[in-house]
Amino acid sequence: MEQLGETLENHLFARDEAFSPSCTYKIGIQILDQIKLIHHAGYTYNDMKLDNIMVGFPKSVRFHEEYLHKIKMIDFGLAQKYIDANGKHIPAVKERFFQGNLIFASQHCFNLLTHSRRDDLISLAYLMLYLIDGDLAYLTKDGNDDQDDNESQFNQAEFQRIKELKNNLTPKDLCESPEALTLLPFIEEVFTYEFDQTPNYDKLREILMRCLAREG
């Protein structure tokens, strides 16, 4: 960990406020590019969260100044192949138990459906909303937002509460501020993807680039 820089979680907590829209878009673009590489390798990531995203390199690394804003995704313990031995997309089945992060896992994961590429992108949408607002719609409904790691999956009541909200909140409902609304086209796009659909990574990147361009 010491060789990979600081976590995005540390950066956010040190700042003690939400990131600016332009910073959020830049982070989103880098993560999207890495998700695309993971998917092209035949895997889904399945564990999007702030402390799995590293920023920069430590000062002990040569030329670290050139990589101050370099984003790296770590921890592939939950990664799964979505292409079988015959080169076919795996089928959608009902899983036995939930795997992932309560805050950033997609509604499909809460419904115990097999992870697919769309779920990584929905998780990215949730992550960007969290960075740009410092909160999420389904964390504020009853004021309970202090469970942010995988251990929280064992709290069945919290799991059911968030599951119900994620299943019912529309993309627009998730955007609780003017800044968050700028991400609505991205969110709406990823929410339309079917289980085995190949995401349009170029379109998603262009959406974020347009957001960044509007920020100047």
HUDA-V12005 format. One record per residue. N is the residue number from 1. SS is DSSP state (H for helix, E for strand, - for the rest). PSI is psi in whole degrees, -180 to 180 (999 if undefined). OMEGA is omega in degrees with one decimal (NA if undefined). Layout:
n:N ss:SS psi:PSI omega:OMEGA
n:N ss:SS psi:PSI omega:OMEGA
//
This chain:
n:1 ss:- psi:-40 omega:-177.1
n:2 ss:H psi:-23 omega:-178.3
n:3 ss:H psi:-2 omega:-173.4
n:4 ss:H psi:9 omega:177.9
n:5 ss:- psi:-157 omega:179.8
n:6 ss:E psi:151 omega:177.3
n:7 ss:E psi:156 omega:175.6
n:8 ss:H psi:-32 omega:177.2
n:9 ss:H psi:-45 omega:179.0
n:10 ss:H psi:-41 omega:179.1
n:11 ss:H psi:-42 omega:-178.7
n:12 ss:H psi:-43 omega:-179.0
n:13 ss:H psi:-34 omega:177.2
n:14 ss:H psi:-34 omega:178.5
n:15 ss:H psi:-35 omega:178.2
n:16 ss:- psi:27 omega:172.1
n:17 ss:- psi:166 omega:-178.2
n:18 ss:- psi:156 omega:175.4
n:19 ss:- psi:158 omega:175.2
n:20 ss:- psi:157 omega:176.9
n:21 ss:H psi:-46 omega:-176.9
n:22 ss:H psi:-39 omega:177.6
n:23 ss:H psi:-42 omega:179.2
n:24 ss:H psi:-44 omega:179.5
n:25 ss:H psi:-42 omega:-178.7
n:26 ss:H psi:-41 omega:176.5
n:27 ss:H psi:-45 omega:-179.9
n:28 ss:H psi:-40 omega:-180.0
n:29 ss:H psi:-45 omega:-179.5
n:30 ss:H psi:-42 omega:179.7
n:31 ss:H psi:-41 omega:177.4
n:32 ss:H psi:-44 omega:178.7
n:33 ss:H psi:-38 omega:-179.3
n:34 ss:H psi:-37 omega:174.7
n:35 ss:H psi:-42 omega:178.7
n:36 ss:H psi:-43 omega:179.0
n:37 ss:H psi:-42 omega:178.6
n:38 ss:H psi:-45 omega:-180.0
n:39 ss:H psi:-40 omega:179.5
n:40 ss:H psi:-23 omega:175.9
n:41 ss:- psi:-4 omega:176.8
n:42 ss:- psi:14 omega:-176.9
n:43 ss:E psi:156 omega:164.1
n:44 ss:E psi:151 omega:-172.6
n:45 ss:- psi:-56 omega:168.1
n:46 ss:- psi:10 omega:-178.0
n:47 ss:- psi:51 omega:179.8
n:48 ss:- psi:123 omega:173.8
n:49 ss:- psi:163 omega:-171.4
n:50 ss:H psi:-36 omega:-176.9
n:51 ss:H psi:8 omega:169.9
n:52 ss:H psi:8 omega:179.8
n:53 ss:E psi:118 omega:-176.5
n:54 ss:E psi:148 omega:-176.8
n:55 ss:E psi:129 omega:175.3
n:56 ss:- psi:-169 omega:175.5
n:57 ss:- psi:155 omega:177.8
n:58 ss:- psi:162 omega:-177.4
n:59 ss:- psi:-18 omega:179.3
n:60 ss:- psi:-17 omega:-179.2
n:61 ss:- psi:132 omega:-179.8
n:62 ss:- psi:138 omega:179.7
n:63 ss:- psi:29 omega:-178.2
n:64 ss:H psi:-26 omega:-179.4
n:65 ss:H psi:-27 omega:-178.2
n:66 ss:H psi:-9 omega:-174.5
n:67 ss:H psi:28 omega:-176.7
n:68 ss:- psi:-30 omega:-175.4
n:69 ss:- psi:18 omega:179.8
n:70 ss:- psi:126 omega:-179.6
n:71 ss:E psi:136 omega:178.3
n:72 ss:E psi:134 omega:176.1
n:73 ss:E psi:136 omega:-177.8
n:74 ss:- psi:174 omega:174.0
n:75 ss:- psi:89 omega:-179.3
n:76 ss:- psi:27 omega:-177.6
n:77 ss:- psi:-28 omega:-179.8
n:78 ss:- psi:2 omega:-179.4
n:79 ss:- psi:144 omega:-178.7
n:80 ss:E psi:149 omega:173.5
n:81 ss:E psi:135 omega:175.5
n:82 ss:- psi:1 omega:175.4
n:83 ss:E psi:128 omega:-177.8
n:84 ss:- psi:-176 omega:-175.7
n:85 ss:- psi:-21 omega:179.4
n:86 ss:- psi:7 omega:179.7
n:87 ss:- psi:12 omega:-179.9
n:88 ss:- psi:153 omega:175.7
n:89 ss:E psi:138 omega:179.1
n:90 ss:- psi:153 omega:-179.8
n:91 ss:- psi:158 omega:174.3
n:92 ss:- psi:121 omega:178.3
n:93 ss:- psi:167 omega:176.7
n:94 ss:E psi:122 omega:179.8
n:95 ss:- psi:159 omega:-177.4
n:96 ss:- psi:-32 omega:-177.6
n:97 ss:- psi:163 omega:-178.5
n:98 ss:- psi:137 omega:172.4
n:99 ss:- psi:133 omega:178.8
n:100 ss:- psi:-160 omega:-176.2
n:101 ss:- psi:131 omega:-175.9
n:102 ss:- psi:-40 omega:-175.0
n:103 ss:- psi:-44 omega:-168.7
n:104 ss:- psi:-7 omega:177.4
n:105 ss:- psi:148 omega:-178.2
n:106 ss:- psi:166 omega:176.9
n:107 ss:H psi:-30 omega:178.7
n:108 ss:H psi:-38 omega:177.9
n:109 ss:H psi:-37 omega:176.5
n:110 ss:H psi:-30 omega:177.8
n:111 ss:- psi:8 omega:175.3
n:112 ss:- psi:30 omega:173.3
n:113 ss:E psi:148 omega:178.9
n:114 ss:- psi:136 omega:177.2
n:115 ss:- psi:141 omega:171.4
n:116 ss:- psi:-177 omega:-173.2
n:117 ss:H psi:-35 omega:-179.0
n:118 ss:H psi:-32 omega:-176.3
n:119 ss:H psi:-37 omega:175.3
n:120 ss:H psi:-38 omega:-177.1
n:121 ss:H psi:-35 omega:173.4
n:122 ss:H psi:-40 omega:176.8
n:123 ss:H psi:-39 omega:177.0
n:124 ss:H psi:-40 omega:177.4
n:125 ss:H psi:-46 omega:177.5
n:126 ss:H psi:-43 omega:-178.1
n:127 ss:H psi:-45 omega:-180.0
n:128 ss:H psi:-39 omega:176.3
n:129 ss:H psi:-41 omega:179.5
n:130 ss:H psi:-41 omega:-179.1
n:131 ss:H psi:-38 omega:-173.7
n:132 ss:H psi:-24 omega:-179.4
n:133 ss:H psi:-21 omega:-173.7
n:134 ss:- psi:12 omega:-177.6
n:135 ss:- psi:174 omega:176.1
n:136 ss:- psi:149 omega:-174.0
n:137 ss:H psi:-39 omega:-176.0
n:138 ss:H psi:-3 omega:174.3
n:139 ss:H psi:-10 omega:-173.7
n:140 ss:- psi:-4 omega:-174.8
n:141 ss:- psi:-37 omega:176.9
n:142 ss:- psi:18 omega:175.1
n:143 ss:- psi:9 omega:-176.9
n:144 ss:- psi:99 omega:-179.0
n:145 ss:- psi:28 omega:-174.9
n:146 ss:- psi:8 omega:179.5
n:147 ss:- psi:104 omega:-170.2
n:148 ss:- psi:23 omega:176.4
n:149 ss:- psi:179 omega:-173.6
n:150 ss:H psi:-21 omega:178.8
n:151 ss:H psi:-27 omega:-176.7
n:152 ss:H psi:-14 omega:179.6
n:153 ss:H psi:-18 omega:-179.6
n:154 ss:H psi:-9 omega:174.9
n:155 ss:- psi:97 omega:-172.6
n:156 ss:H psi:-37 omega:-179.4
n:157 ss:H psi:-42 omega:178.9
n:158 ss:H psi:-39 omega:177.0
n:159 ss:H psi:-48 omega:-178.1
n:160 ss:H psi:-37 omega:179.4
n:161 ss:H psi:-48 omega:-178.9
n:162 ss:H psi:-38 omega:178.4
n:163 ss:H psi:-47 omega:-179.4
n:164 ss:H psi:-43 omega:-179.5
n:165 ss:H psi:-44 omega:-179.2
n:166 ss:H psi:-32 omega:179.3
n:167 ss:H psi:-20 omega:-173.7
n:168 ss:H psi:-23 omega:179.9
n:169 ss:- psi:129 omega:175.7
n:170 ss:- psi:165 omega:174.9
n:171 ss:H psi:-41 omega:-179.8
n:172 ss:H psi:-36 omega:177.1
n:173 ss:H psi:-33 omega:-178.1
n:174 ss:H psi:-21 omega:-175.8
n:175 ss:- psi:94 omega:-170.8
n:176 ss:- psi:4 omega:179.6
n:177 ss:- psi:163 omega:175.7
n:178 ss:H psi:-36 omega:179.2
n:179 ss:H psi:-43 omega:179.5
n:180 ss:H psi:-35 omega:-179.2
n:181 ss:H psi:-24 omega:177.4
n:182 ss:- psi:-21 omega:179.3
n:183 ss:- psi:-2 omega:-175.0
n:184 ss:H psi:-44 omega:178.9
n:185 ss:H psi:-38 omega:177.6
n:186 ss:H psi:-47 omega:-177.5
n:187 ss:H psi:-45 omega:179.8
n:188 ss:H psi:-39 omega:-179.8
n:189 ss:H psi:-51 omega:-175.2
n:190 ss:H psi:-26 omega:178.7
n:191 ss:H psi:-16 omega:-179.9
n:192 ss:- psi:-13 omega:-172.9
n:193 ss:- psi:138 omega:174.8
n:194 ss:- psi:169 omega:-173.7
n:195 ss:- psi:-49 omega:-174.4
n:196 ss:- psi:15 omega:-177.5
n:197 ss:- psi:139 omega:174.4
n:198 ss:- psi:120 omega:-178.2
n:199 ss:- psi:152 omega:175.4
n:200 ss:- psi:83 omega:-175.7
n:201 ss:H psi:-38 omega:-178.9
n:202 ss:H psi:-41 omega:178.2
n:203 ss:H psi:-43 omega:179.5
n:204 ss:H psi:-41 omega:178.8
n:205 ss:H psi:-39 omega:179.4
n:206 ss:H psi:-37 omega:176.8
n:207 ss:H psi:-46 omega:-179.8
n:208 ss:H psi:-35 omega:177.2
n:209 ss:H psi:-38 omega:177.0
n:210 ss:H psi:-41 omega:176.0
n:211 ss:H psi:-44 omega:-179.2
n:212 ss:H psi:-41 omega:-179.6
n:213 ss:H psi:-37 omega:178.7
n:214 ss:H psi:-24 omega:176.7
n:215 ss:- psi:-8 omega:179.1
n:216 ss:- psi:999 omega:NA
//
